């Protein structure tokens, strides 16, 4: 009991400290960040109870006062044991789509990932993971929707006048890469409690981020520190805490919170699990969240209540998110169901 109390106290303190920082990150982000693990850290691939996992997250932001920002994430992961060892490998794929603003600034990401999990315990309940993710990103813009000062003559807008913009192409591609490492373990009498901690470094190659192809306009590298713990309160209920700290150039973002879960039916094989909680994106939004687990699927819902300086214009309304997750085992002799104890957050 004393050990459990120490874990709870430490994690609550971590979340409290992490939710006191600044917010203004450059990359696409999700309020249900815990449902997009590869965007947090490529070494978080494979940290789930199952052989395969597929996740979709859709975000619709700021419809109340401007053209909506719409973002979508799709990731897939597949685990394989390494020979007769206690290690395993996870191959993954992260796809990301984002469309923003009047000029339809669009980003499309296609990023394969690979992660090696080294067992640190003969009981197969403690792992150190190293992951890499890299691929191509396409950015585009609708030039026909661009208006500039050059097109305002005599106080009136004249679309026949050239905009004055000089970039030749309305789209371009660039390579992008990320690396990360993470530690995860199961603990407790029945190995039902889980925790992880990880650090990732995104945009390792500092890709050019300019329609003018200006090499000096490179995308800043981003550090992400992630942590989480899931612990049982009793046979039927548990807490799941998650937090991220991101630093990109002069911008930083902090998000963290907790979900309370309750199992309906047999605790060993529940009919379904209901999770309810809230997260805070520091100086930006309060995020109530709901998740329903109905094996092998999970549905998640969240909504940003804007508390930043934009709250007057947005009337407190921010972004709605929907997530769908599938986790399953394969019918094979090498299934991880009988080989490892991996957390299911």
C-alpha positions as CSV (number, residue, x, y, z in Angstrom):
1,X,0.0,0.0,0.0
2,X,2.9,2.4,0.8
3,X,4.5,1.6,-2.5
4,X,1.3,2.3,-4.4
5,X,0.8,5.6,-2.5
6,X,4.3,6.6,-3.5
7,X,3.6,6.0,-7.2
8,X,0.4,7.9,-7.1
9,X,2.0,10.9,-5.3
10,X,4.9,11.0,-7.8
11,X,2.7,10.9,-10.9
12,X,0.2,13.5,-9.6
13,X,3.2,15.8,-8.8
14,X,4.6,15.2,-12.3
15,X,1.3,16.2,-13.9
16,X,0.9,19.3,-11.7
17,X,4.4,20.5,-12.6
18,X,4.0,19.7,-16.3
19,X,0.8,21.8,-16.5
20,X,2.4,25.1,-15.6
21,X,4.4,25.8,-18.7
22,X,4.0,27.8,-21.9
23,X,2.0,26.9,-25.0
24,X,2.8,27.7,-28.6
25,X,4.1,24.7,-30.4
26,X,4.7,24.7,-34.2
27,X,3.7,21.1,-35.0
28,X,0.2,19.6,-35.4
29,X,-1.0,18.5,-32.0
30,X,-4.0,16.5,-30.7
31,X,-5.8,16.8,-27.4
32,X,-6.0,12.9,-27.3
33,X,-2.3,12.8,-27.7
34,X,-2.3,9.4,-25.9
35,X,-4.1,8.0,-29.0
36,X,-1.3,9.0,-31.4
37,X,1.8,7.4,-29.8
38,X,4.1,7.6,-32.8
39,X,3.6,11.4,-32.9
40,X,4.7,11.5,-29.3
41,X,7.7,9.2,-29.7
42,X,8.5,6.5,-32.3
43,X,9.7,4.2,-29.5
44,X,6.2,4.1,-28.0
45,X,5.2,1.8,-31.0
46,X,4.3,-1.6,-29.7
47,X,3.6,-0.6,-26.1
48,X,0.2,-2.2,-25.9
49,X,-1.3,-5.6,-25.1
50,X,-1.7,-7.2,-28.5
51,X,0.0,-8.1,-31.7
52,X,-1.5,-5.3,-33.9
53,X,-2.9,-1.9,-33.2
54,X,-4.6,0.6,-35.5
55,X,-5.7,4.1,-34.4
56,X,-7.5,7.0,-36.0
57,X,-7.8,10.5,-34.5
58,X,-9.8,13.3,-36.1
59,X,-9.8,16.9,-34.9
60,X,-12.1,19.8,-36.0
61,X,-11.0,23.1,-34.5
62,X,-12.3,26.7,-34.2
63,X,-15.4,26.4,-36.4
64,X,-17.1,29.1,-34.3
65,X,-15.1,32.0,-35.7
66,X,-13.0,31.0,-38.7
67,X,-12.4,28.4,-41.4
68,X,-11.9,25.2,-39.4
69,X,-8.6,23.6,-38.8
70,X,-9.1,19.9,-39.6
71,X,-6.5,17.3,-38.7
72,X,-6.4,13.5,-39.0
73,X,-4.0,10.9,-37.7
74,X,-3.8,7.2,-38.7
75,X,-1.2,4.9,-37.3
76,X,-0.7,1.1,-37.6
77,X,1.7,-1.1,-35.5
78,X,2.6,-4.8,-35.9
79,X,4.7,-6.7,-33.3
80,X,7.0,-9.6,-33.9
81,X,9.2,-11.6,-31.4
82,X,13.0,-11.8,-32.1
83,X,13.8,-15.4,-32.6
84,X,13.9,-17.3,-29.3
85,X,14.8,-14.3,-27.3
86,X,12.6,-12.2,-25.0
87,X,13.0,-9.1,-27.2
88,X,10.6,-8.0,-29.9
89,X,10.3,-5.6,-32.9
90,X,7.5,-3.3,-33.8
91,X,7.0,-2.1,-37.4
92,X,4.7,0.9,-37.7
93,X,3.3,3.5,-40.1
94,X,2.2,7.0,-39.2
95,X,0.0,9.0,-41.6
96,X,-1.1,12.5,-40.9
97,X,-3.3,15.0,-42.7
98,X,-3.9,18.7,-41.7
99,X,-5.8,21.4,-43.5
100,X,-5.9,25.0,-42.1
101,X,-7.3,28.4,-42.9
102,X,-8.8,30.2,-45.8
103,X,-5.9,29.4,-48.2
104,X,-6.2,25.6,-47.4
105,X,-2.6,25.2,-46.2
106,X,-2.4,21.4,-46.3
107,X,0.2,19.0,-44.9
108,X,0.3,15.2,-45.6
109,X,2.7,13.0,-43.8
110,X,3.7,9.4,-44.7
111,X,6.2,8.1,-42.0
112,X,7.2,4.4,-41.6
113,X,8.5,3.5,-38.2
114,X,10.6,0.7,-36.6
115,X,11.1,0.0,-32.9
116,X,13.3,-2.5,-31.1
117,X,12.3,-3.6,-27.6
118,X,15.0,-5.0,-25.4
119,X,13.8,-7.1,-22.5
120,X,15.4,-6.2,-19.2
121,X,13.7,-8.9,-17.2
122,X,13.4,-12.7,-17.5
123,X,9.8,-12.3,-16.5
124,X,9.3,-10.3,-19.8
125,X,7.6,-7.3,-18.0
126,X,10.3,-4.7,-18.3
127,X,11.6,-3.2,-21.6
128,X,13.9,-0.6,-23.0
129,X,12.8,0.6,-26.5
130,X,14.6,2.5,-29.2
131,X,12.6,3.7,-32.2
132,X,13.1,5.5,-35.5
133,X,10.5,7.1,-37.8
134,X,11.2,8.7,-41.2
135,X,9.5,9.4,-44.4
136,X,8.1,12.2,-46.6
137,X,5.9,15.2,-46.0
138,X,4.0,17.2,-48.7
139,X,2.8,20.8,-48.1
140,X,0.5,22.7,-50.4
141,X,-1.5,25.9,-50.6
142,X,-4.4,27.2,-52.8
143,X,-2.9,30.2,-54.5
144,X,-6.3,31.3,-55.9
145,X,-7.4,32.1,-52.4
146,X,-4.5,34.3,-51.5
147,X,-5.1,38.0,-51.2
148,X,-2.3,40.6,-50.6
149,X,-1.9,44.3,-50.1
150,X,-0.9,44.6,-53.8
151,X,-4.4,43.7,-54.8
152,X,-6.0,46.6,-52.9
153,X,-6.1,49.7,-55.1
154,X,-8.0,52.8,-54.3
155,X,-9.3,51.2,-51.2
156,X,-10.9,48.4,-53.1
157,X,-9.9,44.8,-53.8
158,X,-9.0,44.1,-57.4
159,X,-8.5,40.4,-58.1
160,X,-7.1,41.2,-61.6
161,X,-3.9,42.7,-60.0
162,X,-1.1,40.2,-59.4
163,X,-0.6,39.2,-55.7
164,X,3.1,39.9,-55.8
165,X,4.0,36.5,-54.4
166,X,7.0,35.0,-56.2
167,X,7.0,31.3,-55.2
168,X,6.9,29.1,-58.3
169,X,5.1,26.0,-56.9
170,X,2.1,25.8,-54.7
171,X,3.3,22.5,-53.2
172,X,6.6,20.9,-52.2
173,X,7.9,17.7,-50.5
174,X,10.5,17.3,-47.8
175,X,12.0,14.3,-45.9
176,X,11.4,14.2,-42.1
177,X,12.8,11.9,-39.4
178,X,12.4,11.3,-35.6
179,X,14.2,9.1,-33.0
180,X,13.3,8.2,-29.5
181,X,13.8,5.9,-26.6
182,X,11.4,4.7,-23.9
183,X,11.3,2.5,-20.8
184,X,8.1,0.6,-19.9
185,X,7.2,-2.0,-17.3
186,X,4.3,-3.9,-15.7
187,X,4.2,-4.1,-11.9
188,X,2.0,-5.2,-9.1
189,X,0.7,-8.5,-7.8
190,X,-1.0,-9.5,-11.1
191,X,1.1,-7.3,-13.4
192,X,-2.0,-5.2,-13.9
193,X,-0.2,-1.9,-13.3
194,X,1.8,-0.3,-16.0
195,X,4.1,2.7,-16.4
196,X,6.3,4.2,-19.1
197,X,8.7,7.1,-19.6
198,X,10.2,8.3,-22.9
199,X,12.2,11.0,-24.7
200,X,11.9,11.8,-28.4
201,X,13.8,14.1,-30.8
202,X,11.7,15.1,-33.9
203,X,12.8,16.8,-37.2
204,X,16.4,15.4,-36.8
205,X,17.3,16.6,-40.3
206,X,15.8,20.1,-39.9
207,X,13.9,20.1,-43.1
208,X,13.3,23.3,-45.1
209,X,9.8,24.6,-44.3
210,X,9.2,27.3,-47.0
211,X,7.2,27.6,-50.2
212,X,10.0,29.9,-51.4
213,X,12.5,27.0,-50.8
214,X,14.5,29.2,-48.5
215,X,17.0,26.9,-46.8
216,X,17.2,29.3,-43.8
217,X,13.6,28.6,-43.0
218,X,14.2,25.2,-41.5
219,X,11.7,23.4,-39.3
220,X,13.0,23.6,-35.7
221,X,13.8,20.2,-34.0
222,X,11.4,19.3,-31.3
223,X,12.0,17.5,-28.0
224,X,9.1,15.6,-26.4
225,X,9.2,14.1,-22.9
226,X,6.4,11.7,-22.2
227,X,5.2,9.8,-19.2
228,X,2.2,7.7,-18.1
229,X,1.1,5.3,-15.5
230,X,-2.0,3.1,-15.1
231,X,-2.7,1.6,-11.7
232,X,-5.6,-0.3,-10.2
233,X,-7.7,1.1,-7.3
234,X,-9.5,-2.3,-6.9
235,X,-10.6,-5.1,-9.2
236,X,-13.2,-3.0,-11.0
237,X,-11.5,0.5,-11.3
238,X,-8.3,2.2,-12.1
239,X,-6.6,5.5,-12.9
240,X,-4.7,6.3,-16.1
241,X,-2.4,9.4,-16.0
242,X,-0.7,10.8,-19.1
243,X,1.5,13.9,-19.7
244,X,3.7,15.4,-22.4
245,X,6.2,18.3,-22.5
246,X,7.2,19.5,-25.9
247,X,9.9,22.1,-26.8
248,X,10.4,23.4,-30.4
249,X,12.5,26.4,-30.9
250,X,11.3,29.1,-28.6
251,X,7.9,27.5,-28.3
252,X,6.8,25.0,-25.8
253,X,3.6,23.0,-25.0
254,X,2.6,21.2,-21.8
255,X,-0.4,18.8,-21.6
256,X,-1.4,16.4,-18.9
257,X,-4.3,14.8,-17.0
258,X,-6.0,11.7,-15.9
259,X,-8.8,9.3,-16.7
260,X,-10.8,7.2,-14.2
261,X,-11.8,3.8,-15.5
262,X,-14.5,1.4,-14.4
263,X,-15.0,-2.2,-15.6
264,X,-18.5,-3.4,-16.2
265,X,-19.1,-7.2,-15.8
266,X,-16.4,-9.7,-14.9
267,X,-13.2,-7.7,-14.0
268,X,-11.1,-10.3,-15.7
269,X,-13.0,-10.1,-19.0
270,X,-15.2,-7.0,-18.7
271,X,-18.2,-6.5,-21.1
272,X,-16.9,-2.9,-21.5
273,X,-14.8,-0.3,-19.7
274,X,-15.8,3.3,-19.3
275,X,-13.1,6.0,-18.7
276,X,-13.9,9.6,-17.8
277,X,-11.4,12.4,-17.1
278,X,-9.9,15.7,-18.1
279,X,-6.6,17.1,-19.4
280,X,-5.1,20.6,-19.4
281,X,-3.1,22.1,-22.2
282,X,-1.3,24.9,-20.2
283,X,-2.6,28.4,-20.9
284,X,-4.7,27.2,-23.8
285,X,-7.5,24.7,-23.0
286,X,-9.3,22.5,-20.5
287,X,-10.2,19.2,-22.1
288,X,-12.9,16.9,-20.8
289,X,-12.5,13.4,-22.2
290,X,-14.5,10.2,-22.5
291,X,-13.3,6.8,-23.6
292,X,-15.3,3.5,-24.0
293,X,-13.4,0.2,-24.4
294,X,-15.4,-2.6,-26.0
295,X,-12.9,-5.3,-26.8
296,X,-11.2,-5.1,-29.3
297,X,-12.3,-1.6,-30.0
298,X,-12.1,1.7,-28.1
299,X,-13.9,5.0,-28.8
300,X,-12.7,8.3,-27.5
301,X,-14.3,11.7,-27.4
302,X,-12.8,15.0,-26.2
303,X,-13.6,18.7,-26.5
304,X,-11.3,21.7,-25.9
305,X,-12.8,24.5,-23.8
306,X,-10.6,27.4,-24.8
307,X,-9.2,29.4,-21.8
308,X,-6.5,31.4,-23.7
309,X,-6.6,35.0,-24.9
310,X,-8.7,33.7,-27.8
311,X,-11.6,32.8,-25.6
312,X,-13.4,36.1,-26.3
313,X,-13.4,35.5,-30.0
314,X,-14.0,31.7,-29.8
315,X,-16.6,32.1,-27.0
316,X,-14.7,29.4,-25.2
317,X,-15.1,26.9,-28.0
318,X,-12.0,25.1,-29.2
319,X,-11.6,21.7,-30.9
320,X,-13.6,18.5,-31.0
321,X,-11.8,15.2,-31.3
322,X,-12.9,11.6,-32.1
323,X,-10.6,8.6,-31.8
324,X,-11.1,4.9,-32.8
325,X,-8.6,2.2,-31.7
326,X,-8.4,-1.5,-32.6
327,X,-6.1,-3.8,-30.7
328,X,-6.0,-7.5,-31.3
329,X,-4.0,-10.7,-31.1
330,X,-3.1,-12.9,-34.2
331,X,-3.7,-16.6,-34.3
332,X,-0.1,-17.6,-34.4
333,X,2.4,-19.5,-32.2
334,X,4.6,-16.5,-31.8
335,X,1.7,-14.3,-30.5
336,X,2.8,-11.8,-27.8
337,X,-0.3,-12.9,-25.8
338,X,1.8,-15.6,-24.2
339,X,5.3,-14.1,-24.4
340,X,5.3,-10.6,-22.9
341,X,3.5,-8.4,-20.4
342,X,3.0,-5.1,-22.3
343,X,1.0,-2.1,-20.9
344,X,-2.4,-1.3,-22.4
345,X,-3.0,2.4,-21.8
